[in-house]
Structures are given as C-alpha cells and as structure tokens.
Amino acid sequence: MTALLPYILLALIAGSAFPIQAGVNSRLSQWTQSPVLASAISFTVGALALNLLTAVMRVPLPPLSSLSAQPWWMWIGGLLGAVAVFSAIVLAPRLGAASMLALILSGQMLASLAMDQYGMLGYPVRPITLPKLVGGALVIGGIALIQFNRSG
C-alpha cells in the first residue's frame, strides 16, 4: 500500500484540479463569450506547456515505422479531453462544482466498471463483483443526495 501512496496522492491532486480547471475555464468562457473558444485557448495553453516539458525533458519521439501497428483509437484521447473540458465549461456555472463533479464521477464510474468487466482499451479484465456494484450504487446515491439537496 505504501508503494501506491505517491500514485494515490497524484490522483487526489489531479482530481482536485478538475473543479479548479472548470471554474477557470468557465471564467475564460465568460470573457470570450464562447465555450468553444475558451476550450481552444485552454487546450492551446496546455499543449504549449506539454511541448515545452517534452523538450526540456528531451523525450524522444517513437519511430514512425511502428505507427501502423498501433490501434486507431489511440488518437482520440485529445478529442475526449476536449469533450471533457468543453462539457465542464458549460456545466460548471449551471450545476455548480459539487453537482457537476458528482455527475461526471457517476459517468466515470459506470464507464470504468464496463471497461474493467470487458478489458476494453487494454485494461486488464476485472469482473464486476457485488461489492463493486454496491460501491457504484453508493456513489450514484451520493450524487443524488448532492443534486437534490441543492440550496442554490
């Protein structure tokens, strides 16, 4: 368990970044008057930062000759990220941070259970068990409590 601690902390930091990012990008959307433009600006800044980090770390490019052996779907990660950022920009001011993230977490939980069950996208097969179903139901129940107990 202690070997996993740095990864657990990284996951918590990454998770806390999402509502911050949604709030920042929602403000950017107000200024630009466009969630699409705000998303594009956000992705441009992120791409520049990652390209700079790649250059500083001197990360080598993989050989182009190996490209044809890769699955076609490995290229859609950026598109899925764009959907997530755009959705958060639209949802954050309408749902609030807690409800937005609770609903996003619900979608993530359901998709994750399916991906583990069937070993999709290279994940190892990890069958859905009763405790996992109960855990998923508790997450969704928590979401319902957050969503339907809104005071504003």
Contact map, one row per residue, 1 for C-alpha under 8 A:
11111000000000000000000000000000000000000000000000000000000000000000000000000000000000000000000000000000000000000000000000000000000000000000000000000000
11111000000000000000000000000000000000000000000000000000000000000000000000000000000000000000000000000000000000000000000000000000000000000000000000000000
11111100000000000000000000000000000000000000000000000000000000000000000000000000000000000000000000000000000000000000000000000000000000000000000000000000
11111111000000000000000000000000000000000000000000000000000000000000000000000000000000000000000000000000000000000000000000000000000000000000000000000000
11111111100000000000000000000000000000000000000000000000000000000000000000000000000000000000000000000000000000000000000000000000000000000000000000000000
00111111110000000000000000000000000000000000000000000000000000000000000000000000000000000000000000000000000000000000000000000000000000000000000000000000
00011111111000000000000000000000000000000000000000000000000000000000000000000000000000000000000000000000000000000000000000000000000000000000000000000000
00011111111100000000000000000000000000000000000000000000000000000000000000000000000000000000000000000000000000000000000000000000000000000000000000000000
00001111111110000000000000000000000000000000000000000000000000000000000000000000000000000000000000000000000000000000000000000000000000000000000000000000
00000111111111000000000000000000000000000000000000000000000000000000000000000000000000000000000000000000000000000000000000000000000000000000000000000000
00000011111111100000000000000000000000000000000000000000000000000000000000000000000000000000000000000000000000000000000000000000000000000000000000000000
00000001111111110000000000000000000000000000000000000000000000000000000000000000000000000000000000000000000000000000000000000000000000000000000000000000
00000000111111111000000000000000000000000000000000000000000000000000000000000000000000000000000000000000000000000000000000000000000000000000000000000000
00000000011111111100000000000000000000000000000000000000000000000000000000000000000000000000000000000000000000000000000000000000000000000000000000000000
00000000001111111110000000000000000000000000000000000000000000000000000000000000000000000000000000000000000000000000000000000000000000000000000000000000
00000000000111111111000000000000000000000000000000000000000000000000000000000000000000000000000000000000000000000000000000000000000000000000000000000000
00000000000011111111100000000000000000000000000000000000000000000000000000000000000000000000000000000000000000000000000000000000000000000000000000000000
00000000000001111111110000000000000000000000000000000000000000000000000000000000000000000000000000000000000000000000000000000000000000000000000000000000
00000000000000111111111000000000000000000000000000000000000000000000000000000000000000000000000010001000000000000000000000000000000000000000000000000000
00000000000000011111111100000000000000000000000000000000000000000000000000000000000000000000000000000000000000000000000000000000000000000000000000000000
00000000000000001111111110000000000000000000000000000000000000000000000000000000000000000000000000000000000000000000000000000000000000000000000000000000
00000000000000000111111111000000000000000000000000000000000000000000000000000000000010011001000000000000000000000000000000000000000000000000000000000000
00000000000000000011111111100000000000000000000000000000000000000000000000000000000000001001100010000000000000000000000000000000000000000000000000000000
00000000000000000001111111110000000000000000000000000000000000000000000000000000000000000000000000000000000000000000000000000000000000000000000000000000
00000000000000000000111111111000000001100100000000000000000000000000000000000000000000001000000000000000000000000000000000000000000000000000000000000000
00000000000000000000011111111100001001000000000000000000000000000000000000000000000000011101100000000000000000000000000000000000000000000000000000000000
00000000000000000000001111111110000000000000000000000000000000000000000000000000000000000000000000000000000000000000000000000000000000000000000000000000
00000000000000000000000111111111000001000000000000000000000000000000000000000000000000000000000000000000000000000000000000000000000000000000000000000000
00000000000000000000000011111111111111100000000000000000000000000000000000000000000000001000000000000000000000000000000000000000000000000000000000000000
00000000000000000000000001111111110000000000000000000000000000000000000000000000000000000000000000000000000000000000000000000000000000000000000000000000
00000000000000000000000000111111100000000000000000000000000000000000000000000000000000000000000000000000000000000000000000000000000000000000000000000000
00000000000000000000000000011111111011000000000000000000000000000000000000000000000000000000000000000000000000000000000000000000000000000000000000000000
00000000000000000000000000001111111000000000000000000000000000000000000000000000000000000000000000000000000000000000000000000000000000000000000000000000
00000000000000000000000000001101111111000000000000000000000000000000000000000000000000000000000000000000000000000000000000000000000000000000000000000000
00000000000000000000000001001001111111100000000000000000000000000000000000000000000001001100000000000000000000000000000000000000000000000000000000000000
00000000000000000000000000001000011111110000000000000000000000000000000000000000000001000000000000000000000000000000000000000000000000000000000000000000
00000000000000000000000000001001011111111000000000000000000000000000000000000000000000000000000000000000000000000000000000000000000000000000000000000000
00000000000000000000000011011001011111111100000000000000000000000000000000000000000000000000000000000000000000000000000000000000000000000000000000000000
00000000000000000000000010001000001111111110000000000000000000000000000000000000010011001000000000000000000000000000000000000000000000000000000000000000
00000000000000000000000000000000000111111111000000000000000000000000000000000000000000000000000000000000000000000000000000000000000000000000000000000000
00000000000000000000000000000000000011111111100000000000000000000000000000000000000000000000000000000000000000000000000000000000000000000000000000000000
00000000000000000000000010000000000001111111110000000000000000000000000000000000000000000000000000000000000000000000000000000000000000000000000000000000
00000000000000000000000000000000000000111111111000000000000000000000000000000000010000000000000000000000000000000000000000000000000000000000000000000000
00000000000000000000000000000000000000011111111100000000000000000000000000000000000000000000000000000000000000000000000000000000000000000000000000000000
00000000000000000000000000000000000000001111111110000000000000000000000000000000000000000000000000000000000000000000000000000000000000000000000000000000
00000000000000000000000000000000000000000111111111000000000000000000000000000000000000000000000000000000000000000000000000000000000000000000000000000000
00000000000000000000000000000000000000000011111111100000000000000000000000000000000000000000000000000000000000000000000000000000000000000000000000000000
00000000000000000000000000000000000000000001111111110000000000000000000000000000000000000000000000000000000000000000000000000000000000000000000000000000
00000000000000000000000000000000000000000000111111111000000000000000000000000000000000000000000000000000000000000000000000000000000000000000000000000000
00000000000000000000000000000000000000000000011111111100000000000000000000000000000000000000000000000000000000000000000000000000000000000000000000000000
00000000000000000000000000000000000000000000001111111110000000000000000000000000000000000000000000000000000000000000000000000000000000000000000000000000
00000000000000000000000000000000000000000000000111111111000000000000000000000000000000000000000000000000000000000000000000000000000000000000000000000000
00000000000000000000000000000000000000000000000011111111100000000000000000000000000000000000000000000000000000000000000000000000000000000000000000000000
00000000000000000000000000000000000000000000000001111111111000000000000000000000000000000000000000000000000000000000000000000000000000000000000000000000
00000000000000000000000000000000000000000000000000111111111000000000000000000000000000000000000000000000000000000000000000000000000000000000000000000000
00000000000000000000000000000000000000000000000000011111110000000000000000000000000000000000000000000000000000000000000000000000000000000000000000000000
00000000000000000000000000000000000000000000000000001111111000000000000000000000000000000000000000000000000000000000000000000000000000000000000000000000
00000000000000000000000000000000000000000000000000000111111100000000000000000000000000000000000000000000000000000000000000000000000000000000000000000000
00000000000000000000000000000000000000000000000000000110111110000000000000000000000000000000000000000000000000000000000000000000000000000000000000000000
00000000000000000000000000000000000000000000000000000000011111000000000000000000000000000000000000000000000000000000000000000000000000000000000000000000
00000000000000000000000000000000000000000000000000000000001111100000000000000000000000000000000000000000000000000000000000000000000000000000000000000000
00000000000000000000000000000000000000000000000000000000000111110100000000000000000000000000000000000000000000000000000000000000000000000000000000000000
00000000000000000000000000000000000000000000000000000000000011111110000000000000000000000000000000000000000000000000000000000000000000000000000000000000
00000000000000000000000000000000000000000000000000000000000001111110000000000000000000000000000000000000000000000000000000000000000000000000000000000000
00000000000000000000000000000000000000000000000000000000000000111111000000000000000000000000000000000000000000000000000000000000000000000000000000000000
00000000000000000000000000000000000000000000000000000000000001111111110000000000000000000000000000000000000000000000000000000000000000000000000000000000
00000000000000000000000000000000000000000000000000000000000000111111110000000000000000000000000000000000000000000000000000000000000000000000000000000000
00000000000000000000000000000000000000000000000000000000000000001111111000000000000000000000000000000000000000000000000000000000000000000000000000000000
00000000000000000000000000000000000000000000000000000000000000000111111000000000000000000000000000000000000000000000000000000000000000000000000000000000
00000000000000000000000000000000000000000000000000000000000000000111111101000000000000000000000000000000000000000000000000000000000000000000000000000000
00000000000000000000000000000000000000000000000000000000000000000001111111000000000000000000000000000000000000000000000000000000000000000000000000000000
00000000000000000000000000000000000000000000000000000000000000000000011111100000000000000000000000000000000000000000000000000000000000000000000000000000
00000000000000000000000000000000000000000000000000000000000000000000001111110000000000000000000000000000000000000000000000000000000000000000000000000000
00000000000000000000000000000000000000000000000000000000000000000000011111111000000000000000000000000000000000000000000000000000000000000000000000000000
00000000000000000000000000000000000000000000000000000000000000000000000111111100000000000000000000000000000000000000000000000000000000000000000000000000
00000000000000000000000000000000000000000000000000000000000000000000000011111111000000000000000000000000000000000000000000000000000000000000000000000000
00000000000000000000000000000000000000000000000000000000000000000000000001111111100000000000000000000000000000000000000000000000000000000000000000000000
00000000000000000000000000000000000000000000000000000000000000000000000000111111110000000000000000000000000000000000000000000000000000000000000000000000
00000000000000000000000000000000000000000000000000000000000000000000000000011111111000000000000000000000000000000000000000000000000000000000000000000000
00000000000000000000000000000000000000000000000000000000000000000000000000011111111100000000000000000000000000000000000000000000000000000000000000000000
00000000000000000000000000000000000000000000000000000000000000000000000000001111111110000000000000000000000000000000000000000000000000000000000000000000
00000000000000000000000000000000000000100010000000000000000000000000000000000111111111000000000000000000000000000000000000000000000000000000000000000000
00000000000000000000000000000000000000000000000000000000000000000000000000000011111111100000000000000000000000000000000000000000000000000000000000000000
00000000000000000000000000000000000000000000000000000000000000000000000000000001111111110000000000000000000000000000000000000000000000000000000000000000
00000000000000000000010000000000000000100000000000000000000000000000000000000000111111111000000000000000000000000000000000000000000000000000000000000000
00000000000000000000000000000000001100100000000000000000000000000000000000000000011111111100000000000000000000000000000000000000000000000000000000000000
00000000000000000000000000000000000000000000000000000000000000000000000000000000001111111110000000000000000000000000000000000000000000000000000000000000
00000000000000000000010001000000000000000000000000000000000000000000000000000000000111111111000000010000000000000000000000000000000000000000000000000000
00000000000000000000011011001000001000100000000000000000000000000000000000000000000011111111100000000000000000000000000000000000000000000000000000000000
00000000000000000000000001000000001000000000000000000000000000000000000000000000000001111111110000000000000000000000000000000000000000000000000000000000
00000000000000000000000000000000000000000000000000000000000000000000000000000000000000111111111100010000000000000000000000000000000000000000000000000000
00000000000000000000011001000000000000000000000000000000000000000000000000000000000000011111111110010000000000000000000000000000000000000000000000000000
00000000000000000000001001000000000000000000000000000000000000000000000000000000000000001111111110000000000000000000000000000000000000000000000000000000
00000000000000000000000000000000000000000000000000000000000000000000000000000000000000000111111100000000000000000000000000000000000000000000000000000000
00000000000000000000000000000000000000000000000000000000000000000000000000000000000000000011111111110000000000000000000000000000000000000000000000000000
00000000000000000000000000000000000000000000000000000000000000000000000000000000000000000011111111110000000000000000000000000000000000000000000000000000
00000000000000000010001000000000000000000000000000000000000000000000000000000000000000000001101111111000000000000000000000000000000000000000000000000000
00000000000000000000000000000000000000000000000000000000000000000000000000000000000000000000001111111100000000000000000000000000000000000000000001000000
00000000000000000000000000000000000000000000000000000000000000000000000000000000000000000000001111111110000000000000000000000000000000000000001001100000
00000000000000000000000000000000000000000000000000000000000000000000000000000000000000010011001111111111000000000000000000000000000000000000000000000000
00000000000000000010000000000000000000000000000000000000000000000000000000000000000000000000000011111111100000000000000000000000000000000000000000000000
00000000000000000000000000000000000000000000000000000000000000000000000000000000000000000000000001111111110000000000000000000000000000000000011001000000
00000000000000000000000000000000000000000000000000000000000000000000000000000000000000000000000000111111111000000000000000000000000000000000001000000000
00000000000000000000000000000000000000000000000000000000000000000000000000000000000000000000000000011111111100000000000000000000000000000000000000000000
00000000000000000000000000000000000000000000000000000000000000000000000000000000000000000000000000001111111110000000000000000000000000000000000000000000
00000000000000000000000000000000000000000000000000000000000000000000000000000000000000000000000000000111111111000000000000000000000000010011001000000000
00000000000000000000000000000000000000000000000000000000000000000000000000000000000000000000000000000011111111100000000000000000000000000000000000000000
00000000000000000000000000000000000000000000000000000000000000000000000000000000000000000000000000000001111111110000000000000000000000000000000000000000
00000000000000000000000000000000000000000000000000000000000000000000000000000000000000000000000000000000111111111000000000000000000000010000000000000000
00000000000000000000000000000000000000000000000000000000000000000000000000000000000000000000000000000000011111111100000000000000000000010000000000000000
00000000000000000000000000000000000000000000000000000000000000000000000000000000000000000000000000000000001111111110000000000000000000000000000000000000
00000000000000000000000000000000000000000000000000000000000000000000000000000000000000000000000000000000000111111111000000000000000000000000000000000000
00000000000000000000000000000000000000000000000000000000000000000000000000000000000000000000000000000000000011111111100000000001000000000000000000000000
00000000000000000000000000000000000000000000000000000000000000000000000000000000000000000000000000000000000001111111110100000000000000000000000000000000
00000000000000000000000000000000000000000000000000000000000000000000000000000000000000000000000000000000000000111111111110101000000000000000000000000000
00000000000000000000000000000000000000000000000000000000000000000000000000000000000000000000000000000000000000011111111100111111000000000000000000000000
00000000000000000000000000000000000000000000000000000000000000000000000000000000000000000000000000000000000000001111111000001111000000000000000000000000
00000000000000000000000000000000000000000000000000000000000000000000000000000000000000000000000000000000000000000111111100001110000000000000000000000000
00000000000000000000000000000000000000000000000000000000000000000000000000000000000000000000000000000000000000000011111111111100000000000000000000000000
00000000000000000000000000000000000000000000000000000000000000000000000000000000000000000000000000000000000000000111011111110000000000000000000000000000
00000000000000000000000000000000000000000000000000000000000000000000000000000000000000000000000000000000000000000010001111100000000000000000000000000000
00000000000000000000000000000000000000000000000000000000000000000000000000000000000000000000000000000000000000000000001111110000000000000000000000000000
00000000000000000000000000000000000000000000000000000000000000000000000000000000000000000000000000000000000000000011001111111000000000000000000000000000
00000000000000000000000000000000000000000000000000000000000000000000000000000000000000000000000000000000000000000001001101111100000000000000000000000000
00000000000000000000000000000000000000000000000000000000000000000000000000000000000000000000000000000000000000000011111000111110000000000000000000000000
00000000000000000000000000000000000000000000000000000000000000000000000000000000000000000000000000000000000000000001111000011111000000000000000000000000
00000000000000000000000000000000000000000000000000000000000000000000000000000000000000000000000000000000000000000001110000001111100000000000000000000000
00000000000000000000000000000000000000000000000000000000000000000000000000000000000000000000000000000000000000001001100000000111110110000000000000000000
00000000000000000000000000000000000000000000000000000000000000000000000000000000000000000000000000000000000000000000000000000011111110000000000000000000
00000000000000000000000000000000000000000000000000000000000000000000000000000000000000000000000000000000000000000000000000000001111111000000000000000000
00000000000000000000000000000000000000000000000000000000000000000000000000000000000000000000000000000000000000000000000000000000111111100000000000000000
00000000000000000000000000000000000000000000000000000000000000000000000000000000000000000000000000000000000000000000000000000001111111110000000000000000
00000000000000000000000000000000000000000000000000000000000000000000000000000000000000000000000000000000000000000000000000000001111111111000000000000000
00000000000000000000000000000000000000000000000000000000000000000000000000000000000000000000000000000000000000000000000000000000011111111100000000000000
00000000000000000000000000000000000000000000000000000000000000000000000000000000000000000000000000000000000000000000000000000000001111111110000000000000
00000000000000000000000000000000000000000000000000000000000000000000000000000000000000000000000000000000010011000000000000000000000111111111000000000000
00000000000000000000000000000000000000000000000000000000000000000000000000000000000000000000000000000000000000000000000000000000000011111111100000000000
00000000000000000000000000000000000000000000000000000000000000000000000000000000000000000000000000000000000000000000000000000000000001111111110000000000
00000000000000000000000000000000000000000000000000000000000000000000000000000000000000000000000000000000010000000000000000000000000000111111111000000000
00000000000000000000000000000000000000000000000000000000000000000000000000000000000000000000000000000000010000000000000000000000000000011111111100000000
00000000000000000000000000000000000000000000000000000000000000000000000000000000000000000000000000000000000000000000000000000000000000001111111110000000
00000000000000000000000000000000000000000000000000000000000000000000000000000000000000000000000000000100000000000000000000000000000000000111111111000000
00000000000000000000000000000000000000000000000000000000000000000000000000000000000000000000000000100110010000000000000000000000000000000011111111100000
00000000000000000000000000000000000000000000000000000000000000000000000000000000000000000000000000000000000000000000000000000000000000000001111111110000
00000000000000000000000000000000000000000000000000000000000000000000000000000000000000000000000000000000000000000000000000000000000000000000111111111000
00000000000000000000000000000000000000000000000000000000000000000000000000000000000000000000000001100100000000000000000000000000000000000000011111111100
00000000000000000000000000000000000000000000000000000000000000000000000000000000000000000000000000100000000000000000000000000000000000000000001111111100
00000000000000000000000000000000000000000000000000000000000000000000000000000000000000000000000000000000000000000000000000000000000000000000000111111100
00000000000000000000000000000000000000000000000000000000000000000000000000000000000000000000000000000000000000000000000000000000000000000000000011111110
00000000000000000000000000000000000000000000000000000000000000000000000000000000000000000000000000000000000000000000000000000000000000000000000001111111
00000000000000000000000000000000000000000000000000000000000000000000000000000000000000000000000000000000000000000000000000000000000000000000000000001111
00000000000000000000000000000000000000000000000000000000000000000000000000000000000000000000000000000000000000000000000000000000000000000000000000000111
